[in-house]
């Protein structure tokens, strides 16, 4: 019978980080500012103490996570997140104006929706350091679920965010961008058939409401020719200017002054609006300035409303909580 296990938080941090750096101990050591042999030794000590292998090996190299390792890593992640929460609680009561806030979002949100929010937030909380990570919806969901960021802000692929508390922020729709003199400029409200007659330049699938666009064309059995895709509205505009095709972008991404060489045609009658949401891991301790940030981004998401959202047990309860809220339109 085994005696008491004296594992350390440091050992749990090491196995967690190694697992999230593709089992590369050298890369993990660089990130954690420690030595490769030191990490390897601590992992071995933990495995010896537990009596199971967390990682399978080939010579000195880690090759995969064992089934026992998967279970141990899941619990380790929960423990490390709880430790982070304890630190947040302590910081909140020692100095509520200091700390850090990390976000994961797409280029469109980072470039067009967030700048005024971040500017006013930083004026009020100059000692809170902000970190923004951009990625695909899948990457955003993973970063938030793993504890890599505090908040996820996303529009697409909500099925990936089941482990997070996601709250609706605002609605937005699309515009068609064409060069001046383009035939479509003669139609203030073009039909989908008219739009589908031209080559399209738009978002990569999985980004910035692309699924709503695809659904609209499919509903009329239309198969538009998408000739160029990008995750970035500025790139889409560049290729519209080159005459590659007509652009379909988020209306918030159009700047009347910078884009005055293009004509924007409202397309809200063609496509269902999309809803951008903000979310965080269940069980996260939200500091005062975190509530402040959420409310700046979405004024209806007051601290009281956010706390109610954390108590919802399923999507139906969440939908009922927000059913009478009229979301702002960007």
C-alpha positions, -999 to 999 in steps of 0.1 A, spaced: 0 0 0 14 34 -10 20 61 15 10 97 13 17 114 -20 36 146 -16 31 161 -51 39 198 -56 20 224 -76 52 230 -95 50 194 -107 14 198 -119 24 230 -137 53 211 -154 31 182 -167 4 207 -178 27 229 -197 46 199 -213 13 185 -225 4 219 -240 37 223 -258 34 192 -279 54 171 -254 84 192 -261 103 195 -228 129 219 -242 103 244 -254 85 241 -221 117 248 -202 122 280 -222 86 292 -215 89 285 -178 125 299 -175 139 267 -161 161 238 -172 151 208 -193 167 183 -169 149 199 -140 115 195 -156 123 159 -167 134 150 -131 102 165 -115 80 146 -139 98 114 -131 95 120 -94 57 126 -98 53 95 -118 73 74 -93 52 88 -65 19 81 -82 30 47 -95 18 54 -131 33 68 -162 18 102 -173 38 102 -206 49 73 -228 85 75 -239 109 64 -267 144 68 -253 146 103 -238 117 116 -258 80 118 -247 58 103 -274 23 105 -261 1 110 -231 -11 78 -215 -47 71 -205 -38 76 -169 -20 108 -179 -51 122 -196 -71 118 -164 -43 133 -142 -39 162 -166 -76 170 -165 -76 172 -127 -43 191 -128 -58 217 -151 -87 222 -126 -63 225 -97 -41 251 -115 -72 271 -125 -84 271 -88 -50 283 -77 -52 311 -103 -86 320 -88 -71 321 -53 -45 345 -66 -72 367 -82 -92 368 -50 -61 379 -30 -52 406 -56 -88 419 -56 -87 425 -19 -51 437 -17 -53 462 -47 -84 462 -69 -69 485 -95 -39 463 -104 -38 431 -123 -40 417 -158 -68 409 -183 -63 387 -214 -87 383 -243 -89 359 -272 -109 371 -303 -109 374 -341 -93 401 -362 -126 418 -369 -134 423 -332 -99 433 -323 -97 458 -352 -132 473 -353 -153 466 -321 -128 467 -293 -105 498 -297 -129 523 -281 -137 499 -253 -101 492 -245 -92 529 -248 -117 539 -221 -109 509 -199 -72 517 -199 -79 553 -189 -98 540 -158 -75 512 -150 -40 522 -161 -23 496 -139 -42 467 -154 -21 451 -182 -42 440 -212 -32 411 -235 -50 403 -267 -47 371 -286 -62 366 -321 -72 333 -336 -98 311 -352 -130 303 -332 -115 269 -323 -83 285 -311 -102 311 -291 -124 284 -274 -93 263 -266 -74 293 -251 -104 302 -228 -111 266 -218 -75 259 -210 -72 290 -189 -49 307 -213 -71 338 -214 -98 354 -192 -123 362 -219 -133 348 -252 -151 371 -277 -166 353 -307 -194 351 -332 -190 318 -351 -190 281 -340 -208 286 -307 -209 248 -303 -171 250 -295 -178 271 -264 -199 247 -244 -175 248 -215 -178 286 -212 -205 309 -199 -212 329 -232 -234 360 -231 -248 380 -261 -232 414 -267 -245 430 -299 -259 422 -333 -242 431 -366 -247 425 -403 -230 428 -436 -224 452 -465 -215 446 -501 -184 465 -512 -179 474 -549 -157 498 -568 -174 531 -579 -193 526 -611 -200 489 -605 -234 477 -620 -246 468 -585 -245 504 -574 -277 509 -594 -296 487 -569 -299 500 -534 -313 467 -523 -299 440 -546 -312 405 -546 -291 374 -537 -294 363 -573 -278 396 -584 -250 393 -559 -244 356 -568 -238 367 -604 -204 382 -595 -173 366 -581 -172 370 -543 -144 381 -520 -153 373 -484 -144 358 -451 -128 324 -446 -153 298 -435 -156 298 -396 -147 335 -394 -169 366 -388 -204 352 -396 -194 334 -428 -219 306 -420 -249 331 -422 -237 341 -456 -235 305 -468 -269 296 -454 -286 325 -472 -273 314 -506 -281 277 -499 -317 287 -490 -322 298 -526 -301 269 -541 -275 295 -552 -238 285 -556 -219 318 -558 -183 317 -570 -161 326 -540 -128 334 -557 -109 348 -526 -112 344 -489 -95 361 -459 -99 364 -422 -93 401 -424 -117 427 -438 -88 450 -448 -74 422 -470 -108 417 -486 -110 454 -494 -76 453 -511 -87 426 -535 -120 443 -542 -99 473 -552 -79 451 -575 -111 440 -593 -109 404 -581 -146 404 -571 -172 421 -550 -167 420 -513 -190 410 -485 -178 423 -451 -190 432 -417 -206 467 -419 -186 477 -388 -154 471 -409 -162 499 -433 -146 533 -428 -164 561 -448 -132 581 -450 -106 554 -456 -129 535 -480 -143 564 -499 -130 549 -532 -155 520 -527 -193 519 -525 -209 501 -496 -244 486 -502 -263 476 -471 -270 438 -472 -290 434 -440 -321 425 -460 -301 395 -475 -285 379 -445 -296 371 -409 -278 393 -384 -250 377 -363 -246 380 -326 -212 385 -310 -208 369 -275 -183 373 -247 -176 345 -223 -154 330 -196 -148 297 -179 -173 284 -154 -160 290 -119 -138 319 -128 -134 346 -101 -142 379 -118 -124 409 -105 -141 443 -103 -123 456 -134 -134 424 -153 -170 433 -147 -162 468 -158 -147 456 -191 -177 434 -199 -202 462 -192 -181 487 -214 -183 462 -242 -220 454 -238 -238 479 -215 -267 455 -208 -242 430 -192 -241 446 -158 -225 429 -129 -259 417 -117 -268 403 -151 -234 385 -154 -239 370 -120 -273 357 -131 -258 342 -162 -232 323 -141 -261 306 -123 -278 294 -156 -275 256 -159 -282 253 -196 -287 272 -229 -324 273 -224 -321 292 -191 -295 315 -206 -318 323 -236 -347 330 -211 -324 354 -192 -317 375 -222 -350 371 -241 -363 406 -233 -329 423 -239 -328 443 -272 -292 440 -283 -274 470 -297 -265 470 -334 -230 476 -346 
